[in-house]
């Protein structure tokens, strides 16, 4: 898993490209990540706090773990950025607000034990050291159980009410400022409100905030967006949006432009998403409560934070009264109402696995589940590769077929649903029908995993996020940097780099393992391994062209070689990826690539080894093959074919390699229509030409062409391994040794 190598001292952004010199956000010169915190770590601040380690950083401050000298107590030391001390009035504002916050003393508010200003001018706070993650991190991993979300929301309301009683406003309420703190001896965490008063103390020198816009646009009240004076109603509005996101997984106002978000906060009335609320089991009363909290006029909102808490408590009682709901849900299935209360099309009806019978018409409305051994890849088939692992892709008769996969993790009534490599737009309608046949509705998808950013792999992810307001995309940061242009929601993106050790622990008790395969074929390409089913979703790696079958075999190998020669940069990249696959524990028993066929059982080990030794990309120009020899043989085959089938059929045969845009044209033709060169290994191109020529003839004419091909091969000193009635396969050159 790649690690950040630099950070921006201004906005605290991190990056992975070592050659970067300036931050793209603000133009500041970046610094090596190893220098972060070096200014303070190891020093004693204010004569009593020994700084031990860097914890985190944001737009206003850096946070360190420190030890108080004399007592040994561990604390969190927040040092505000130097630019916060540049205004003369900032020190006075900071001291006043910090003093007021320190007097709140509420169990749901992070306690401030000390504060002051260092000789350097940096303001600091000393707070209790928390053990937990912000609410935003929990939401990024999936929706919370409904009852838990309401419980935490009520705790936050109580803490804010205590702050308001001390005339302290937060001014930046959002999930990132609500920490779920683990309490020793208690099974349940408690909410701790972070950064209370920071927004106002940085925005102005006094109690008034008029004319200053400070905060996070997606959670900002209309009066705050306009720079008007703030009262407690502003925090009520922000809390309403926070609860909205905790219950629904969405935001009432969202846009790529922060300025547009501010304008929406001021002018637009939010619309309660009844479909999402129904799917998640959110009571109807919640819509009324939150729309009241989000009233444009502060006077129309709840009279106090305790009033909002009271309304949330009534919703929580209604949720607890639903004895037919599981007490602990997961992901998009959290607090879902019983199937009888959902629209009929959202109910996943169990379907028997078909054991025999011909495939139905692609236009049929019935999707059948079949086993891999019986699958044809028809549009009416969902193929069960392993328990709860399904192929939901298409076979459209192209040179490069696309696969998509659905994995449903189940345990104790809990489900997590992951779609792997959703494919191109032309497959979306069939993909949607197949997904719905398994889980009931596409908006029940929790995650879409992308191996890399190519359109035939990733572009349907945007359509899925539009259809499902909570589905999150998981991929590498490099992949998302490009895939976002399809219209993906950046707020519903999770980077594989954020999972410690590359392992995603699901609430069902299962794990997902992310396996980076850099430059196969993209810098950020990442495979997904499912240890329980032992299925490896490999993306482009192990994929193949010219394969209509779902299960690959030896006859698929030429297409696998061609595909890797076109897309993979070098044998070194393949060798690195193959080594990572060989080290997986347990070892995969099924490889499911994004293109071509699957490898099952005993074939897995051999295909990993073979692919790891392929000469591809930049290796090919150095390969000891005589392309002229193969070009001459190809043109001789074309002439023999013309003698049998005619000039028009010959032109059609050669043109056929260019009409299917799903894969590269194997030949380059000269002005006279003759083969001039190859884009893949000459052996593979010649095999493809010979086999396509044979397949295009009537059975009774193939014998003549087959004998002619055998003669041409001998004349050009090319050695076939076999020439069966159905195919021609040439002997491959032995792999070169590393020092060749």
N, C-alpha and C positions, 0 to 999 in steps of 0.2 A: 504494500500500500504506500503510495507516494506521500511525502511529508512536506509541509510548508518550509520554505527556505528563507523567506524574507517577510518583513511586516512594514506597514506604513506608520510612522510615528504620529501622523496627523489624524487619520481616520481609523487606524488600527486594523485595516484590512491585511490579509495574509495572501501569499502567492507561492507558486510552485516552480516558476521559471527562473533559473539562476541568473540569466542574463538581464532580467528586468532591472532598470535603474530608477524609474519614476512610477509612482502610483497612478493608475488610470483614473482613479476617482477624483483626486485633488492635485495631482502634479507634484506632490512632495517626493523628495528623494527617499527611496526605501532603504531599510537597514537589514542586515542579516538577522535572522530570527534568534541566533545565539546571543545577540546583544540585548534582546528584550529583557528589561528589568535590571540590566547590569548597573544602571545608575544607582539603584537602591539595594539590591540583594547583597547581604553581608554587612550592611551598615546599620548603625543604631540611629534611629530617627527620634527627635524630640527627647533625647537622652534616656529613653526608656523602652523603645520598641526595636528589637533586633529583627530585621527583615530576613526571612528564611527562604521563601520561594515565590515565584510569580504564579498567580492563579488565573487571572483573566484581565481583559481590557475591553473598553468600550469607547464611545465617542467623547466621553467626558473625563474618564479616569482610568487608572490601572489599579488592580486589586492584588495584594500580596498577603501571604500568611506570615505572621510575625509572632514573636514571643515577648511577652512583657517581662522585662528584667526584674528580678526580685521575687516574683510570684510564679514565673514559668507558665502563666496562662497563655494559651494560643488564641490569637485574635485575627480578624481580617482587617488589614490596613488599606484603606482606599486613599490613593493619592491623586488629586485632580490634576489634569494636564496643565502645563505651564501657562497655556494661553488663557486659562480661566483666571489667572492672577493679573492679567495685563490691564484690566480696567480698575481704576483706583477704588471704585465703590464695591468691587466684587468681594474683597475681604470682609467688609462690614456686613454685606448681605449673607455671605457664607456663615459667619459667626452667629448671626441672629437666627437663621433658619436651623442650623445645626443644634443650637441650644434648645429651640422649641421642639425639634424632633426627639432629642434626648430625653425630654420630659414626658413623652407619650407613655412609655413603659407598658406596652400591650403585647401579649404572647404571639399575636399575628403580625407584629411589626419588628423588623430587625432592630435590635437595640444598639444605640450609639453610646459607647462608653466614654469616649474622649474625642476631642477635635481641636484643631489649631492650624497655625501657619508655620511652615518651615522657613529657615533663613533664606532658602532659595526663592521664596515667594509662593511655593506650592502649598495649597490648602490640603488638609488631610482629615480623615475621619477614622476612628477606631471602632469597629463593630464586632458583634458576636460572630464567631466562625461557624458557617453553616455547612451541613452535610446533606447535599442534595443537588438537584438540577432545576432549572427554571421550568415553569409551565410550558413555555414555548418548545423546549426540548422534548417533553412528554407528548405534546400535540404533534410534533414532527414525526414521532414514531407511530402515531395512530390515535384515534379518538379515545378519550377516557370513558370508563363506564359512566353512564348518565348520573347515577346516584352520587358517585364520587365527585364528578364535575360540579354538581350542585353544592355538595358539602364544601368543597374548596372555595367555590364562589362566595358562599355565605361567610366563611372565615375571612376572606379578603374584605368583604363588606364591613364586617365587625371591626377589623383593624383600621380601615379607612374612616369609619365612624369615630373611632378614638382619636385619630389624627385631626379630623374636622373639629372635634370638641376642643382641641388645643389650637384651633385656627391655623392648622397646617394643611396645605393642599399638596397633592402629589404632583399633578400636572403632566404625568407621563405613565398612567396606568396602562399596562399591556401584559400579555402572558410572560414576556421576558423579564418582567419585574416582580413576578410572583414565584417564589422559590418553594418547592416541596421539600421541606426540611425533615430529615429522618431523626426521630427522637429516640434516644436510647431507652430500651425497655418497652417501647410502644410499637405495635405492628403497623400503625398507620402514620404517614407523614402529616405534617401540619404546614399550612401556608405561612410564609414569612414575606412581608411586603418589603421590597428592596427599593432603594433610591427615593425614599419619601422626602419630598420637599426639594430634591435636587433640581428639578425642572425650574421651579420658581426662583431658587437662590441663584441660578445661573442666568435667568432671563432678565432680572432687573435688580436694582440696588435696594428697593423698598418693597412694601407689600403689594404695590400696584404692578400689574404686568401689561398695562395698556400699551399698544403699539409694538409689542414684541411677540413674535411667533416662535415658540419653542415646543418641541415634543415630537411625537411620531404621527405622521399624517393619517394613517389608517385607523388610529384610535382617538383622534383629536376632535374635540367638540367644535361646533360652529363658531362659538365666540372665541375660542382659542385660535382657530384657523384664521380669524379676522383680526387677531391681536387686540381683542377687547378685554376689559377687566374680568377676572375670573372669580367665581365663587365655588362652593361645594358642588353645585350642579354640573360643573365641568368634569369633575371626577366621576360623578354619577353617569354621565354620558359615556366616558371612556370605559367605565366598568361594564356598562351595558354592552358595548362592542366586544369587550373581553369575554363576557359570559356567552354572547352570541357565538364567538369562535369556539369556545369550550364545548358548547352543546352541539353545534352544527358542523364544525370543521371548516367554515367559510367566514368571510368578512362581508359586512353589508355594503362596503364601498371598496373597490379594488381597481387599480389601473396602473399601467407601467409608469405614468407620469405622476410624480408626487404633487405637482401643482394641480393636476386634474383631480386627484384625490381630495385635496383641500377644497376645491370648488364643489365637488360632490357633497362633502360634509356640510357645506353652507346651503346649497340649493336643492339637493335631491332628498326625497322622502324614501327611506329604506323599504324594501318589499320583503315580507316574511316568506322564505322559501318553504311552502307547505309540503312539497314533495320530499325534500331532504328531511324536514322535521318528522314527517310520517315514517320515513324509512328508519330513522334513528329512534323512533319512539318518544320524541319530545312532545309533551302534552301541548294542546292547543293554547292553553293559558300562558305558556311561555312566550308565545308571539306577542300577546297583549302586553305582558310585563316589559319585555325588552323594547318594543316599539314606544312604550311610554318613556322609558329611560332614554331613548334616542330622539325625543321630541326636539325640534329645532329651537323652540323657545324654552329657555331654562325654567321658566315658571310653570311649564306644562309637564316637567319631569317629576320624579318622586321628590317628596319634600325633604328627604334626608337619605343617607346611605342605609340607615336602619329600616326605613320604609321599603327600600329595594330588597334588603335582606329578608324582610317579612314576606314579601311576595315570592321570593325564591324559595322560602321555606314551605309555602303552600304547594308549590310545584313539586318539591322534594317529597312531601307527604303523598301526593298523588302517585309519584313514581314508586314509592315503597309499597303502596297499596296494591300494586299489580303483582299479585302472587304468582301469576303464570309466566313471569319473565325471569330469566336466570339472574342470580344476584350479581354475577360478575361477567360482563360481556367483553368482547375485544374488537378492536378495529371498527370497520364500518358496521359490524353486526351488533355493536354495543347497544343495549337497551332497545333492541328491535322489537316491535309489537308482534304478537302471534301471527302466523301466516293468514289466518282468516280475516284479519283487519287490514291486510295489504291489498292493493289492486291485484287482480288475478294474474296479470302478466309478470308480476314480480315474484311469484311463488315458484321455487325450483321444484318441479315435479319429478320424483324419482323415475328413471327410465331403465328398463331392462337392457342388459348388454346383448346385442344381436349376435347370434352364433352362426347364422347362415343366411342365405338369400341374396339376391342381386341388389346392387345399390339403387336407391330411388332416384328420381329425376332431380337435377340440381335446383330446379324451381320448387321442389316440394317444401312444404312448410314444416315437415317433420324431420327433426335431427335425430339420428340414431347413434348410439354408442356402440362401438365395435372394438374388438381386441386388435392389437397390432398385427397378429398373424393373419387376420381376415380383412385388413384394411386395404382399400383402393385409393384413398385420398379424395373421395368424392365430396362435393359441397354439402351433402347431407350426412356426413360422417364426422363424429367426434371420436378420436382414437385414444383409447386408454393405454398409455405406455407403461404405467405402474399404478398401484392404488392411489387415486386422487391426483394423478398426473395425466394431463390430457393434451393431445395435439389438436389445435383448433385452427390450423392454417388452411391453405388451399393448394391444389394441384391444377394449374391452368394450361399445361402443355407448353410451358416456356423452357428456354434453355436454362434459366436460373429460377427454380421454384423456391418460394418463401415458406418458412415454417413459423408458426406461433404456438406458444404453449401456455397452458393454464395449470397452476398448482394450487390446490386447496388444502390447507393445513387444518386439521380438525382434532379437537380434544375436549371432552367434557362439555359439549354443547357450544364450544367456542370455535370460531373459524377465522382464518386469515387467508385472503385470496390474492394471488400474485399472477399477473400476466407477464410472460417473458417474450420480448421482441415482437411487438404487435403487428409489424409489417406495413405494407404500402396502402395508400388510399383505395386502390381498386379492390382490395380484399376486405374493406371495412364492413360492408353489409353482411357478408358471410361470417366474418369473424364475430360480429355482434350477435348473430343468431346462434352461433355455436356456444359462445360464452353464456348467453341467456339460457340455453338448454341445460347447462350444468348448475349455474348459481342463481337463476331466476331473473336477474336484471344486471345490465352492465354497470349500473351505478352502485352495485355492491362490490365492485373491485376495490381492494385496498391499495394495491401497489401495481405499478407497471415498471418492469425492469428493462433497461436498454443496454445491450452489449456495447453498442457504439452509435454514432449519429447518422449513418447513411439513411436516405429516404425509405429504402425498402426494408429497413429494420425499425425505424423510429417514428415515422411521420404519423402513424395512426394514434400515437400517444396523445397528441393534441386533441383529436376528435374525442378520445375517451375522457380526457379531462373536461371537455365541454359538456359531455353527457353525464358525467359524474362529478359533482362539485367537491368531493372530498378525496378522490383518488390521487395518490402521490406518485411521483416518478423517482425511481432510484437509478442512478448511474454515476459514472465518474464525473468529476468537475470538468475535465477536458471534454467529455462527451456532451455535457449540458451546455457548455459554452457555445456549441454549434447547434445542438438539437433545439435550443430555446427558440430559434428562429421559425420553427414550425408553429409556434403559438403556445408553447408550454408555459405554465404558471410558475414563475420562480419561487413563489411562496409555498408551492407544493412540490418542491424538489428536495431530495435527500441525497447527499453525496456519499458514495461508498467509502470515501476516505474518512467519514465521520464515525465509522464503526470500528471500535477497538479490535485490533487483530484481524480485521476483515470479516468479523462474525456478527450476524444480526440475530439476536436472541428474540424469538417470537413469544407472545403471551401464551401460546398453546404448548410451550415447552420445546418446540422445534427450533432448529437453527438453520440459517442460510449462510453459506460461506462464499465470499467474493474472492475470485482468483484473477488478479490482474494479468493480462497478456499483452504488454506494450508492443505496439507496432504489428499486431496481428488483427486487423491490418492497420489499426489506428493507435495513436499514442495512448489514448485513454481506454482502449478496449478492455473489458472485464467479463470474465465468465462467471456463471452462478452455479454453485454446486449444492445439491440437496442431499445431505448425508443420510437421511432416513430412506428415501427412495433409491439413493445412489445414482441419480440421474444428473449428468453434467450438461448444463445448457451452455454450449460453447460459442455461440455467435458465429462469426465467419470461420473461425478455426474448425477444421475437419469438415467444412462444407464442400459441396461439389456442384458442378454444372452438368447439364445434359442428363439429369436423373429424374425419371418419372416415378420411381418406386420409393416407398417410404422406408424400406429396409435396404441399406447399401450392401453390395456384395462385390466380388472381385471385378465384375464387369463395370462397376461404378468408378473404379480406380482412375481411369483416364480422365473422367470429369473432375475428380478430386484434384488430380495433379494440375489440370488446366486452371481450375479455379484458384488454387494457391499460387501458381506461377503468375497469374495476372494481378492478384491482390496483395500477396505477402512480399515484404521487402527483401528478406534474406533468410537463409537457413539458420543463421544465428538467432533470429527472433523466434523461429519455429522451435528450435532446440530448447530455448529458454522456456517457452510455453509448455512444450511436451514434458520437460522435467518437472514443472509445477504440477501437471496432471498426475504424473507418476508418483508424486509424493503425497497425494491426497489420501486421507484416512477417514473412513474406509475407501477403498478404491472404487471408482465408478463402474457400474455394470451396464450403463446405457449412455451413449453420447448423443445428444440431441442438438445438432447444429442449426443455424438459421437458414441454411440452404442445403438442398440435396437430401440424402437419406440418412437414417440413423444407424448407429453401430451398437450391436447388442451382444452381451455375454462375452464369449471368448474372443470376439473380434475387436473388443475395446483395446486390449493391451497391444495387439499387433498394429492397429491403425495409429495409435499414439506414437509408437516407435517409428513407423514408416513415415508419418508426416514430419516427425522431428528430424528426419534425415533428408527431406526433399530439397532439391536445388530450386530456388525460386527467385523472382525479382532480379536483383543485382548479381546473383550468382550466375544467371544464365548467359550473359555475354562472355563469361570466362569459361563456359562449358566447352569441352573438346568435341563439338559436333560440327559437321560440315553441312550448313544449311543449303548450299547449292545442290548437293546430292539429293536432298529431300524435295527441294523445289522442282527439280527436273522430274523426279518420280511423280510428284503431284500433278504436274502438267501432262505427263504420260497417261496417268489414270484418267484425267479429264478428257484426253483425246480418245481413249478407248471407250469411255462412257458415251462420248458424242457419236461414235460409230454405231453404238447400240441404240441409244435413245434419241439422237438428233441434237442439233445445235441449240434449239429453243430450250429443251429440257436441261441441257448442260448449263446454259446461262441461268436458268431457274435454280439449278443445284448450287451454283456458286453464290448466287444472290441470296439464297436461303440463309447463308451464314451471316447476312447483314440485316435481314428484315426483322429478326427478333431482337428488340432493343434491350432485353433483360440482361444480355451478356455480350461481351466484346466480340467483334468479328475476328475470326481466327486467321483470315488471309488478307493480305494486301494485294490488290490486282493492279496490273499496269494498264496503259492506255488501250491495249488491244484485248483486255479482258482476261489475260493470263495471270496465273499466280506468280507474284514477284517476291514475296517474303511472308514470314509468319509472325504472329504476336505471342504465340506460346511455343513450347519446345517443338521443333520440327516433327519429331516422332509422333506427338499427340495430334498435331494438326493433320498429319498424313493419315493417321488412324481414323480421325473424324471424317475426313473426306471419303476414304474408302468405304467406311461403314455406312455413311449416309447415301453414297452412290448405290451400294448394294440394296439398302432398304427401300430406295425409291423405285426399283425395278420390279416388274412382275416376277413371281417365283420362278417361272420357267426360263427367264432370261438371266437370272443371277449366276448360273453356272458359268456362262461365257465370260462375264465380267470377273468372276472370282479367279478363273484360270489366268486371265490377262493380268490381274493384280499380282498373282504369285510370280508370273514371269517378270513383270516390271521390278518387283522386289529383288529378284535374283540378279537382274541386269544391273541394278544400282547398288548391289552388295548390301542390301538391307535384310536383316534377319527377323522374320516373324516368329513369335513364340508359338502361335497357333493361328490357323485360319479356318474357323468353323463356318457352317452355313449361315450363321447370323452375324459374325463379326470378324474383324482383322485386328490383331494386337501385335505390335512390334516389340522386340526385345529392348528393354530400357538399358541405357548406359549405366554401369556400376557407379554408385556414389563416390565422389572424390574424397580422399582423405583430407583432414584439416590442413595439412601442410602442402597439399598439391598445388 
